[in-house]
Amino acid sequence: MKVYGESLRRFQGHEFRDWPARRSKIAAYLERGGRVFRPKGDELVLYLGAASGTTVSHLSDLLPTGRIVAVEFSPRPFRELLHLAADRPNIVPILSDARAPDAYAAYLERPADLLVQDIAQRDQADIFRRNVERFASKETTCFFAVKSRSVDVAAAPRKVYEAVKRELTTAGQRIDEVVELDPFEKDHAMLVVHR
């Protein structure tokens, strides 16, 4: 079933949706050669910055017995996320600020298997670090879509990525992979992080 106008394909009696790299940071990460994303289908996911649910809808397809706690701060895209969740029982939409992890902690009864952050805030590294400390175990795979222009509009993106890596490493987090998302997402990089 289409969610945002993507094309559908049928193969051996199954329907598949295109997952365009220009519409999703995780799709861009995979298109650019990211190696870590290998879902089993039953994961508990915390998705920070869910917006209207484009990427969340693809995770919903990939995790039929999993659950996605989708946090969005802005009321307008959240309305669309609510409509999406009405047809997909494995999505739990939460209208909240990612800076306030206690506001949605009740929806995660255990550490997340997968934590994804895709938000455009100057303090995005601090927000990510605090959520990882609160909701991730050593086994949790964390994806952090760094939006360099939101952190520092004047700095070279690679300098921003290095500064974010230093901040997370100083906090005790391990950076396993850094994949720049150009040309799909200009001035963005995906960091794969573990505690």
C-alpha positions in Angstrom: 0.0 0.0 0.0 1.4 3.4 -1.0 2.2 5.9 1.8 3.7 8.9 0.1 3.4 8.3 -3.7 6.2 5.8 -4.0 6.0 3.2 -6.7 4.8 -0.4 -6.0 6.1 -3.6 -7.6 4.8 -7.1 -7.5 7.1 -10.1 -7.3 6.2 -13.7 -6.7 2.8 -12.8 -5.3 4.1 -10.1 -2.9 3.9 -6.3 -3.1 7.0 -4.3 -2.6 7.4 -0.5 -2.1 10.3 1.5 -3.5 12.4 3.1 -0.8 13.9 6.2 -2.4 17.3 7.3 -1.0 16.2 10.9 -1.4 13.3 10.4 0.9 14.9 8.6 3.8 18.2 8.9 5.6 18.3 5.1 6.3 17.7 4.4 2.6 20.4 6.9 1.7 22.8 5.2 4.1 22.1 1.9 2.5 22.5 3.3 -1.0 25.9 4.8 0.0 27.1 1.4 1.2 26.1 1.3 4.8 26.7 -2.2 6.2 25.1 -2.4 9.6 21.3 -2.2 9.0 20.1 -5.8 9.0 16.7 -6.1 10.8 15.3 -9.5 11.9 11.7 -8.3 12.0 10.9 -8.2 15.7 12.9 -5.3 16.9 11.8 -2.6 19.3 12.7 0.7 17.7 12.9 4.2 19.1 12.7 6.7 16.2 13.3 10.3 17.1 12.2 12.9 14.5 9.6 10.7 12.8 8.0 13.6 10.9 5.1 12.3 8.8 6.4 8.8 8.9 8.1 8.1 5.5 11.0 6.1 7.0 8.9 4.8 9.8 6.5 3.3 7.3 9.4 1.3 5.7 10.6 0.2 9.1 7.0 -0.9 9.8 7.1 -3.1 6.7 10.5 -4.6 7.6 9.5 -5.2 11.3 6.1 -7.0 11.0 6.3 -8.4 14.6 8.4 -5.4 16.0 7.3 -2.1 17.4 8.3 1.4 16.4 7.9 4.1 19.0 7.9 7.2 16.7 8.5 10.5 18.4 7.7 13.8 16.6 7.7 17.3 18.0 5.8 19.2 15.4 2.0 18.9 15.4 1.6 19.2 11.6 3.6 16.2 10.5 2.4 14.4 13.6 -1.1 14.4 12.2 0.1 12.5 9.2 2.0 10.2 11.4 -1.2 9.5 13.3 -3.0 8.6 10.1 -0.2 6.2 9.1 -0.2 4.6 12.5 -4.0 4.0 12.3 -3.3 1.4 9.5 -0.1 0.0 11.0 -0.5 -1.4 14.5 3.3 -1.7 15.1 3.7 2.1 15.0 3.2 4.0 18.3 3.1 7.7 17.5 4.2 10.0 20.3 3.9 13.9 20.2 6.9 14.9 22.3 10.3 16.6 22.3 13.3 14.4 22.0 15.0 16.6 24.6 12.6 15.1 27.2 13.2 11.3 27.2 11.2 10.8 30.3 8.0 12.0 28.5 8.1 8.8 26.3 10.0 6.4 28.5 6.8 4.6 29.4 6.4 3.3 25.9 9.7 1.4 26.0 9.5 -1.4 28.5 13.1 -2.5 27.8 16.1 -1.0 26.0 15.5 -0.4 22.3 17.1 -2.8 19.8 17.4 0.0 17.3 17.5 3.8 18.0 17.3 6.2 15.1 17.6 10.0 15.4 16.8 12.3 12.4 16.2 15.8 13.9 17.3 19.3 12.8 18.5 20.9 16.1 21.7 22.7 16.9 22.2 20.4 20.0 21.3 17.2 18.1 24.5 15.4 19.4 23.5 16.1 23.0 19.9 15.0 22.4 21.2 11.8 20.8 23.7 11.1 23.6 21.1 11.5 26.3 18.6 9.2 24.5 21.3 6.6 23.9 22.2 6.7 27.6 18.5 6.4 28.6 17.2 3.8 26.1 20.2 1.8 24.6 22.0 -1.2 25.9 25.3 -2.4 24.7 23.5 -4.5 22.0 21.4 -1.5 20.7 22.4 -0.3 17.3 22.0 3.5 17.1 21.7 5.5 13.8 22.3 9.2 14.1 21.6 11.3 11.0 23.9 14.3 11.5 22.6 17.4 9.8 25.7 19.5 9.7 24.0 22.8 8.6 21.7 22.6 11.6 24.7 22.3 14.0 26.8 25.0 12.3 25.8 26.6 9.1 29.2 28.1 8.5 31.4 25.1 9.2 32.5 22.5 6.7 30.3 19.4 7.1 33.2 17.1 7.7 34.4 19.3 10.5 31.0 19.1 12.1 31.0 15.3 11.7 34.4 15.1 13.4 33.2 17.4 16.3 30.1 15.2 16.8 32.2 12.1 16.8 34.5 13.6 19.4 31.5 14.6 21.6 30.0 11.1 21.5 33.3 9.3 22.0 34.1 11.5 25.0 30.7 10.4 26.4 31.8 6.8 26.1 29.9 5.9 22.9 31.6 3.9 20.1 31.4 5.1 16.5 31.3 2.0 14.3 30.6 3.6 10.9 30.3 7.0 9.3 28.7 7.3 5.9 28.3 10.6 4.2 24.8 10.8 2.5 25.6 13.1 -0.4 24.3 13.3 -3.1 21.0 12.0 -1.6 21.1 14.2 1.5 23.3 17.2 1.1 25.6 17.9 4.1 24.4 14.9 6.1 26.2 11.9 7.5 24.9 8.7 9.2 26.8 7.7 12.3 26.3 4.1 13.5 26.9 4.1 17.2 27.0 1.7 20.1 27.3 2.3 23.9 
